[in-house]
Amino acid sequence: MRALVLGVVLLCGPHPLLAQQAYDLLIRNGRIVDGTGSPWYAGDVGIREGKIAAIGRLGDATAKQTIDAAGKVVAPGFIDMLGQSELTILVNPSLPSKIFQGITTEITGEGGSAGPLTDSIIAADQAYYDHLRITPDWRTLGQYFARLERQGMGINLASYVGATQVRRVVLGDGDRTPTAQELERMKALVRDGMHDGAVGVSTALQYPPAPYAKTEELIALAAEASKLGGMYATHMRSEENEIGPALDEAIRIGREADIPVEIWHIKVAGRRNWGRMPEVVAKIDSARRAGVDIAADTYAYPAWFNSMSAFVPPWAHDGGDAKMIERLRDPGMRRRIRREMLAPGKGWDNEWQEIPGAEAVMIGAVQNPALVSYQGKTLAEVAKVRKTDPIETIFDLLIEDKAYTNVAVFGMSEPDIVLALRQPWVSINNDSQGTAPDGILGQEHPHPRAYGTFPRILRKYVREEHRLTLEDAIRKFTSLPAQRMRLGDRGVLKVGMWADLVVFDPATVRDLATFDRPNQLSQGMQWVLVNGVPVIADAKATGALPGRVLRGAGYRKE
């Protein structure tokens, strides 16, 4: 009888039950933190064809590759709610700064987006394309996504279509309101972006030409995204003195466009606003109780990072960077800009009024090789070397670097940061492009959040300060952003989900990047899987490019 059974097995192949126990990859003995916020439990995870095939005590199951996760956490891959990697992913598709944090998915497109593009926009931004040695051979988001898929990438990526991008296509960089016909063109571009796979429409209302848009224009664009299942994400019009009205505007857009709202990198910026986070939390809680689907995310550092041109009032940007530089070269205009920076007032986020002095500004990335020695120095130090007044130094650097200088600005208080971080509707973002310690990208001096955000939260706010439990932090990294972005097949460890996974030791995971020395990869991620494929194995990058473009609900396949 045994011989007969054996003969049948040999003739017919393995028994189905036995075949089901064979996995491509098997993670054993892990502390499973499933992403939901539930307490961890012990178990194994079996992966087959890129997806989670089984979770539990998998006994004698076999696999092509087995990972012993004893003493380590097994969790869903982390989701970066605002990356900036749409161009740097073309430079270094592996994105080491992201994967060594455990990031497996990035959402990008802050006001500007990879598409739509025109020849005039490319010409205006040519210096940055040249800096990265990129040829923009696409014109639509769909064409950009196709380029990504041809190339391959180390993480998954989704993108908004930027309201600023749409405005630049139709109106250029000028300060004016669209005509009815122009607004219809802008709405059509949003629809096109959604059909190409965008996850929604976004704004970055601090950075010209975005501040020139009236609320009604934004409602019209958001309503188009809403019809196709999209989100509205925003860098609000103000994060400083006018944060109350800025939040009111975001809430109004959500209500009138009938669209979920995501507040990017929530903060109360500037020393005069320290202590106002309870007010912000209360306003968002009130809106949520009233039925507005609004939430936020944070990177939880005390300094923001943006263009040095943000110190210049919005009117001086009318017409784009070239026009701003013309104004800075004009003695009369330069004096006017300086006066407005020195005078407290309403109507714009006057960053100069919100810092204690030039020592609170650190020069980050520059593109003019003659200025590279200033990277990592404070504005006070640079002004001293150049023997110029700090404000005049800002103007001179903007001229000499063609407005591309980025700066870290220390303007937030720790109690406000912690209060925001602990809110149940706050997830996590890097707010930084993917980068690497070597090559073209390694020559820049980014904010340390580019390399350290997620491990820093695990080290500082979970392990050292006990502000969050491990399970709650992982929820903020995984299921909460997946829920917000309607990623129904990611963000939780559950059978049938895509196998975006991390394996790490919660006692040792840590960030190394600092403001002085930012180009340092985080430590502690032993394994990082994207769609079932290791991009980090035994704490080393594999070079694999298994990432996918994640398209929104409005996608129409050609």
MOJODA-V770577 format. One record per residue. N is the residue number from 0. SS is DSSP state (hx for helix, st for strand, lp for the rest). PSI is psi in radians with two decimals (999 if undefined). OMEGA is omega in whole degrees, 0 to 359 (NA if undefined). Layout:
N:SS:PSI:OMEGA ; N:SS:PSI:OMEGA
This chain:
0:lp:-0.77:179 ; 1:hx:-0.70:179 ; 2:hx:-0.67:179 ; 3:hx:-0.80:179 ; 4:hx:-0.78:180 ; 5:hx:-0.72:179 ; 6:hx:-0.72:179 ; 7:hx:-0.75:180 ; 8:hx:-0.76:181 ; 9:hx:-0.64:181 ; 10:hx:-0.68:189 ; 11:hx:-0.15:181 ; 12:lp:3.13:183 ; 13:lp:2.57:175 ; 14:lp:2.43:182 ; 15:hx:-0.69:181 ; 16:hx:-0.66:178 ; 17:hx:-0.67:181 ; 18:hx:-0.61:181 ; 19:lp:-0.31:181 ; 20:lp:-0.11:180 ; 21:st:2.18:182 ; 22:st:2.78:172 ; 23:st:-0.69:181 ; 24:st:2.41:182 ; 25:st:2.12:177 ; 26:st:2.05:186 ; 27:st:2.64:166 ; 28:st:0.47:183 ; 29:st:2.83:168 ; 30:st:1.77:187 ; 31:st:2.04:172 ; 32:st:1.81:197 ; 33:lp:-0.10:178 ; 34:lp:-0.25:183 ; 35:lp:-0.21:188 ; 36:lp:-0.12:178 ; 37:lp:2.72:178 ; 38:lp:2.64:180 ; 39:lp:2.76:175 ; 40:st:2.78:181 ; 41:st:2.46:179 ; 42:st:3.12:178 ; 43:st:2.74:178 ; 44:st:2.14:177 ; 45:st:2.34:184 ; 46:st:2.31:179 ; 47:st:2.28:177 ; 48:lp:0.72:174 ; 49:lp:-0.08:183 ; 50:st:2.82:176 ; 51:st:2.07:184 ; 52:st:-0.46:181 ; 53:st:2.58:174 ; 54:st:2.36:178 ; 55:st:-2.76:174 ; 56:lp:1.80:190 ; 57:lp:0.18:167 ; 58:lp:-2.12:185 ; 59:lp:0.28:181 ; 60:lp:2.58:180 ; 61:st:2.82:181 ; 62:st:2.74:175 ; 63:st:-0.57:180 ; 64:st:2.36:180 ; 65:st:2.39:178 ; 66:st:2.22:175 ; 67:st:1.93:183 ; 68:lp:0.43:180 ; 69:lp:2.25:179 ; 70:lp:0.04:183 ; 71:lp:2.75:177 ; 72:st:2.38:170 ; 73:st:2.12:186 ; 74:st:2.89:173 ; 75:st:2.68:174 ; 76:lp:2.61:185 ; 77:st:2.54:181 ; 78:st:2.06:179 ; 79:st:1.93:187 ; 80:lp:-0.25:172 ; 81:lp:1.69:169 ; 82:lp:-3.14:179 ; 83:lp:0.66:194 ; 84:lp:0.19:187 ; 85:lp:-0.49:177 ; 86:lp:-0.71:182 ; 87:hx:-0.39:176 ; 88:hx:-0.33:175 ; 89:hx:-0.33:180 ; 90:hx:-0.85:179 ; 91:lp:1.59:186 ; 92:lp:-0.37:181 ; 93:lp:-0.45:180 ; 94:lp:1.13:183 ; 95:hx:-0.67:182 ; 96:hx:-0.50:180 ; 97:hx:-0.92:188 ; 98:hx:-0.54:179 ; 99:lp:-0.14:169 ; 100:lp:-0.19:185 ; 101:lp:0.16:180 ; 102:st:2.21:177 ; 103:st:-0.23:178 ; 104:st:2.39:176 ; 105:st:2.44:171 ; 106:st:2.27:184 ; 107:st:-3.12:178 ; 108:lp:1.09:184 ; 109:lp:1.57:180 ; 110:lp:-1.00:168 ; 111:lp:2.69:178 ; 112:lp:2.91:183 ; 113:lp:-0.45:177 ; 114:lp:2.81:2 ; 115:lp:2.68:180 ; 116:lp:2.61:171 ; 117:lp:2.88:179 ; 118:hx:-0.61:181 ; 119:hx:-0.66:177 ; 120:hx:-0.74:178 ; 121:hx:-0.75:179 ; 122:hx:-0.72:180 ; 123:hx:-0.55:184 ; 124:lp:0.24:188 ; 125:hx:-0.62:183 ; 126:hx:-0.64:181 ; 127:hx:-0.71:175 ; 128:hx:-0.73:179 ; 129:hx:-0.69:179 ; 130:hx:-0.73:181 ; 131:hx:-0.08:181 ; 132:lp:0.80:180 ; 133:lp:2.41:171 ; 134:lp:1.95:181 ; 135:lp:1.61:184 ; 136:lp:0.37:177 ; 137:lp:2.83:177 ; 138:lp:-0.36:180 ; 139:lp:2.85:175 ; 140:hx:-0.67:180 ; 141:hx:-0.74:178 ; 142:hx:-0.64:176 ; 143:hx:-0.80:179 ; 144:hx:-0.69:179 ; 145:hx:-0.65:177 ; 146:hx:-0.74:178 ; 147:hx:-0.77:183 ; 148:hx:-0.61:176 ; 149:hx:-0.67:184 ; 150:hx:-0.70:188 ; 151:lp:2.72:182 ; 152:st:2.68:186 ; 153:lp:-0.34:179 ; 154:lp:2.95:172 ; 155:st:2.63:181 ; 156:st:2.38:172 ; 157:st:2.71:183 ; 158:st:2.54:166 ; 159:lp:2.83:163 ; 160:st:2.23:188 ; 161:st:2.32:176 ; 162:hx:-0.60:176 ; 163:hx:-0.72:180 ; 164:hx:-0.80:180 ; 165:hx:-0.73:179 ; 166:hx:-0.73:180 ; 167:hx:-0.64:179 ; 168:hx:-0.75:187 ; 169:hx:-0.70:188 ; 170:hx:-0.16:186 ; 171:lp:-2.68:184 ; 172:lp:0.25:184 ; 173:lp:2.83:180 ; 174:lp:1.55:176 ; 175:lp:2.84:180 ; 176:lp:2.40:180 ; 177:lp:2.55:170 ; 178:lp:2.99:179 ; 179:hx:-0.71:179 ; 180:hx:-0.71:180 ; 181:hx:-0.67:178 ; 182:hx:-0.66:177 ; 183:hx:-0.68:176 ; 184:hx:-0.71:180 ; 185:hx:-0.75:178 ; 186:hx:-0.68:179 ; 187:hx:-0.64:178 ; 188:hx:-0.64:175 ; 189:hx:-0.77:178 ; 190:hx:-0.75:179 ; 191:hx:-0.75:179 ; 192:hx:-0.69:178 ; 193:hx:-0.70:178 ; 194:hx:-0.51:176 ; 195:hx:-0.26:178 ; 196:lp:0.11:177 ; 197:lp:2.62:181 ; 198:lp:0.00:180 ; 199:st:-2.90:177 ; 200:st:2.54:186 ; 201:st:2.76:175 ; 202:st:2.65:171 ; 203:st:1.44:198 ; 204:lp:0.01:175 ; 205:lp:-0.43:192 ; 206:lp:2.06:179 ; 207:lp:2.53:9 ; 208:lp:0.14:184 ; 209:hx:-0.68:182 ; 210:hx:-0.29:181 ; 211:hx:-0.23:181 ; 212:lp:2.28:175 ; 213:lp:2.80:182 ; 214:hx:-0.69:182 ; 215:hx:-0.63:176 ; 216:hx:-0.74:182 ; 217:hx:-0.66:177 ; 218:hx:-0.74:181 ; 219:hx:-0.73:180 ; 220:hx:-0.72:180 ; 221:hx:-0.62:180 ; 222:hx:-0.61:177 ; 223:hx:-0.74:178 ; 224:hx:-0.65:181 ; 225:hx:-0.70:181 ; 226:hx:-0.40:183 ; 227:lp:0.43:173 ; 228:lp:0.40:185 ; 229:lp:3.03:177 ; 230:st:2.83:166 ; 231:st:2.03:179 ; 232:st:2.49:187 ; 233:st:2.34:156 ; 234:st:1.87:194 ; 235:lp:2.88:181 ; 236:lp:-0.53:176 ; 237:lp:2.46:171 ; 238:lp:0.22:184 ; 239:lp:-2.14:188 ; 240:lp:-0.60:184 ; 241:lp:0.50:183 ; 242:hx:-0.55:178 ; 243:hx:-0.98:176 ; 244:hx:-0.59:179 ; 245:hx:-0.73:176 ; 246:hx:-0.71:178 ; 247:hx:-0.70:179 ; 248:hx:-0.81:180 ; 249:hx:-0.72:179 ; 250:hx:-0.72:178 ; 251:hx:-0.76:179 ; 252:hx:-0.77:178 ; 253:hx:-0.75:183 ; 254:hx:-0.84:187 ; 255:hx:-0.49:177 ; 256:hx:-0.09:181 ; 257:lp:1.02:187 ; 258:lp:2.47:174 ; 259:lp:2.53:184 ; 260:st:2.33:174 ; 261:st:2.10:176 ; 262:st:1.97:181 ; 263:lp:2.52:176 ; 264:lp:1.09:184 ; 265:lp:2.35:181 ; 266:lp:2.84:162 ; 267:lp:1.93:191 ; 268:lp:2.49:175 ; 269:lp:2.42:187 ; 270:hx:-0.57:181 ; 271:hx:-0.26:182 ; 272:hx:-0.02:179 ; 273:lp:2.36:182 ; 274:lp:0.02:182 ; 275:lp:0.00:181 ; 276:hx:-0.63:176 ; 277:hx:-0.63:177 ; 278:hx:-0.73:179 ; 279:hx:-0.81:179 ; 280:hx:-0.77:181 ; 281:hx:-0.68:181 ; 282:hx:-0.72:179 ; 283:hx:-0.73:177 ; 284:hx:-0.71:180 ; 285:hx:-0.75:179 ; 286:hx:-0.71:180 ; 287:hx:-0.71:178 ; 288:hx:-0.52:180 ; 289:lp:0.01:174 ; 290:lp:0.12:177 ; 291:lp:2.20:181 ; 292:lp:1.51:184 ; 293:st:2.40:178 ; 294:st:-3.05:186 ; 295:st:3.02:174 ; 296:st:2.90:184 ; 297:st:2.72:171 ; 298:lp:-0.17:169 ; 299:lp:0.72:170 ; 300:lp:2.78:182 ; 301:lp:-0.07:180 ; 302:st:2.45:171 ; 303:st:3.06:184 ; 304:st:2.06:181 ; 305:st:-3.05:179 ; 306:st:2.43:176 ; 307:hx:-0.39:180 ; 308:hx:-0.26:178 ; 309:hx:-0.29:175 ; 310:hx:-0.32:184 ; 311:lp:2.35:183 ; 312:lp:2.64:187 ; 313:hx:-0.65:183 ; 314:hx:-0.53:183 ; 315:hx:-0.18:178 ; 316:hx:-0.12:185 ; 317:lp:2.11:182 ; 318:lp:-0.08:177 ; 319:lp:-3.13:185 ; 320:hx:-0.70:181 ; 321:hx:-0.71:178 ; 322:hx:-0.68:177 ; 323:hx:-0.76:181 ; 324:hx:-0.66:175 ; 325:hx:-0.77:181 ; 326:hx:-0.66:179 ; 327:hx:-0.43:177 ; 328:hx:-0.34:181 ; 329:lp:2.08:185 ; 330:hx:-0.71:181 ; 331:hx:-0.80:178 ; 332:hx:-0.70:180 ; 333:hx:-0.71:178 ; 334:hx:-0.69:179 ; 335:hx:-0.79:179 ; 336:hx:-0.76:179 ; 337:hx:-0.79:180 ; 338:hx:-0.75:183 ; 339:hx:-0.58:176 ; 340:hx:-0.58:183 ; 341:hx:-0.18:184 ; 342:lp:2.03:176 ; 343:lp:2.39:180 ; 344:lp:3.07:181 ; 345:lp:2.97:173 ; 346:lp:-0.30:177 ; 347:lp:2.78:178 ; 348:lp:1.64:182 ; 349:lp:1.59:186 ; 350:hx:-0.52:180 ; 351:hx:-0.54:180 ; 352:hx:-0.17:187 ; 353:hx:0.18:178 ; 354:lp:2.70:180 ; 355:lp:-0.40:181 ; 356:lp:-3.05:185 ; 357:hx:-0.36:178 ; 358:hx:-0.24:180 ; 359:hx:0.11:180 ; 360:st:2.17:178 ; 361:st:2.27:178 ; 362:st:2.20:179 ; 363:lp:-2.09:185 ; 364:lp:2.36:172 ; 365:lp:2.85:178 ; 366:lp:-0.37:176 ; 367:lp:2.03:182 ; 368:hx:-0.49:181 ; 369:hx:-0.26:183 ; 370:hx:-0.02:186 ; 371:hx:-0.56:181 ; 372:hx:-0.28:179 ; 373:hx:-0.29:181 ; 374:lp:2.27:180 ; 375:lp:-0.08:178 ; 376:lp:2.66:177 ; 377:st:2.79:176 ; 378:hx:-0.63:178 ; 379:hx:-0.75:180 ; 380:hx:-0.73:180 ; 381:hx:-0.75:179 ; 382:hx:-0.66:179 ; 383:hx:-0.75:179 ; 384:hx:-0.73:184 ; 385:hx:-0.19:180 ; 386:lp:0.79:177 ; 387:lp:2.77:175 ; 388:lp:2.51:182 ; 389:hx:-0.74:180 ; 390:hx:-0.74:177 ; 391:hx:-0.57:177 ; 392:hx:-0.72:176 ; 393:hx:-0.85:182 ; 394:hx:-0.78:182 ; 395:hx:-0.73:180 ; 396:hx:-0.68:178 ; 397:hx:-0.69:178 ; 398:hx:-0.84:186 ; 399:hx:-0.48:181 ; 400:lp:0.21:179 ; 401:lp:0.66:175 ; 402:lp:0.30:182 ; 403:lp:-0.09:182 ; 404:lp:2.30:174 ; 405:st:2.61:183 ; 406:st:2.61:168 ; 407:st:2.29:183 ; 408:st:2.08:183 ; 409:st:1.77:187 ; 410:lp:0.40:180 ; 411:lp:2.72:180 ; 412:lp:2.54:183 ; 413:hx:-0.75:178 ; 414:hx:-0.67:177 ; 415:hx:-0.71:179 ; 416:hx:-0.83:183 ; 417:hx:-0.74:181 ; 418:hx:-0.75:178 ; 419:hx:-0.81:183 ; 420:hx:-0.62:187 ; 421:lp:-0.13:181 ; 422:lp:2.42:185 ; 423:lp:-0.31:181 ; 424:lp:0.22:180 ; 425:st:2.11:175 ; 426:st:-2.85:191 ; 427:st:2.48:173 ; 428:lp:2.74:174 ; 429:lp:-0.56:186 ; 430:lp:0.66:181 ; 431:lp:2.55:176 ; 432:lp:2.59:172 ; 433:lp:2.44:185 ; 434:lp:-3.01:183 ; 435:lp:2.68:181 ; 436:lp:-0.17:183 ; 437:lp:3.09:179 ; 438:lp:-2.85:181 ; 439:lp:-0.76:184 ; 440:hx:-0.59:181 ; 441:hx:-0.15:178 ; 442:hx:-0.20:181 ; 443:lp:2.94:181 ; 444:lp:1.46:185 ; 445:lp:3.07:168 ; 446:lp:2.48:180 ; 447:lp:-0.31:178 ; 448:hx:-0.43:179 ; 449:hx:-0.54:182 ; 450:hx:-0.33:196 ; 451:hx:-0.04:191 ; 452:hx:-0.99:187 ; 453:hx:-0.83:176 ; 454:hx:-0.56:178 ; 455:hx:-0.72:178 ; 456:hx:-0.72:179 ; 457:hx:-0.68:180 ; 458:hx:-1.00:190 ; 459:hx:-0.91:190 ; 460:hx:-0.33:176 ; 461:hx:-1.05:189 ; 462:hx:-0.77:187 ; 463:hx:-0.77:187 ; 464:lp:-0.18:177 ; 465:lp:0.66:177 ; 466:lp:-0.47:177 ; 467:lp:2.62:168 ; 468:lp:2.80:177 ; 469:hx:-0.77:182 ; 470:hx:-0.66:180 ; 471:hx:-0.69:177 ; 472:hx:-0.80:180 ; 473:hx:-0.67:176 ; 474:hx:-0.73:180 ; 475:hx:-0.44:180 ; 476:hx:-0.33:196 ; 477:lp:-1.43:188 ; 478:hx:-0.59:180 ; 479:hx:-0.91:176 ; 480:hx:-0.61:177 ; 481:hx:-0.72:177 ; 482:hx:-0.80:181 ; 483:hx:-0.72:185 ; 484:lp:0.09:179 ; 485:lp:0.65:176 ; 486:lp:1.46:189 ; 487:lp:-0.21:182 ; 488:lp:0.35:178 ; 489:lp:2.90:173 ; 490:lp:-0.16:179 ; 491:lp:2.52:172 ; 492:lp:1.83:184 ; 493:lp:2.51:180 ; 494:lp:2.32:180 ; 495:lp:-0.26:179 ; 496:lp:2.69:173 ; 497:st:2.47:186 ; 498:lp:1.19:165 ; 499:lp:1.92:190 ; 500:st:2.66:171 ; 501:st:2.57:174 ; 502:st:2.10:183 ; 503:st:2.80:177 ; 504:lp:1.98:184 ; 505:lp:-0.28:181 ; 506:lp:-0.26:185 ; 507:lp:-0.26:181 ; 508:lp:2.39:184 ; 509:st:2.75:173 ; 510:lp:2.57:175 ; 511:lp:-0.40:185 ; 512:lp:2.36:176 ; 513:lp:2.96:178 ; 514:lp:-0.60:178 ; 515:lp:-0.67:182 ; 516:lp:1.37:187 ; 517:lp:-0.44:188 ; 518:lp:1.08:180 ; 519:lp:2.17:180 ; 520:lp:2.51:175 ; 521:lp:2.80:182 ; 522:st:2.64:171 ; 523:lp:-0.32:177 ; 524:st:1.88:181 ; 525:st:-0.70:178 ; 526:st:2.38:172 ; 527:st:2.15:181 ; 528:st:2.37:174 ; 529:st:2.05:183 ; 530:lp:0.69:175 ; 531:lp:-0.04:183 ; 532:st:2.24:179 ; 533:st:2.18:169 ; 534:st:-0.33:166 ; 535:st:2.25:179 ; 536:st:2.20:183 ; 537:lp:0.76:174 ; 538:lp:0.24:179 ; 539:st:2.46:178 ; 540:st:2.41:181 ; 541:lp:-0.34:185 ; 542:lp:0.00:179 ; 543:lp:2.61:182 ; 544:lp:1.17:185 ; 545:st:0.12:183 ; 546:lp:2.83:182 ; 547:lp:2.67:168 ; 548:st:2.22:178 ; 549:lp:1.97:186 ; 550:lp:2.63:182 ; 551:lp:3.12:186 ; 552:lp:-0.40:182 ; 553:lp:0.06:185 ; 554:lp:2.35:174 ; 555:lp:1.97:180 ; 556:lp:2.29:182 ; 557:lp:999:NA
